[in-house]
Amino acid sequence: MDKQDFCESCEQKHNCQEVYRQLGKAEGPSVVSKVVVAFLLPLVVFVVSLVVFEKILDGAISRTELRAGVSFLLALSVTCVFVVGCSLLARRKIKEQRAKSKTTDKS
């Protein structure tokens, strides 16, 4: 049974098609910047900080395994601080926007 046969025998086919039609026409703000900040930027921060810590610790720690482990933990901590910082900034921005919208609603 292919897709068209399945839809033809469905009692909700008109509602289903209308829902998908409306979803296709939905408009809203772009979320690209939020996706980049939420997913891609922490990865970049981690990789860059890992490379930096590897270079810094190259002369300080002679054992490769220990240097890799310490670099990993330091890069992970920098990334966690970055993510928490972004989260706090986002919350602050949301609070400011809500406060701004409340003052415009009262006017």
Secondary structure, DSSP 8 states (H G I E B T S, - for coil): --HHHHHHT-TTHHHHHHHHHHHHT------HHHHIIIIIHHHHHHHHHHHHHHHHHTTT---HHHHHHHHHHHHHHHHHHHHHHHHHHHHHHHHHHHHHHHHHHH-
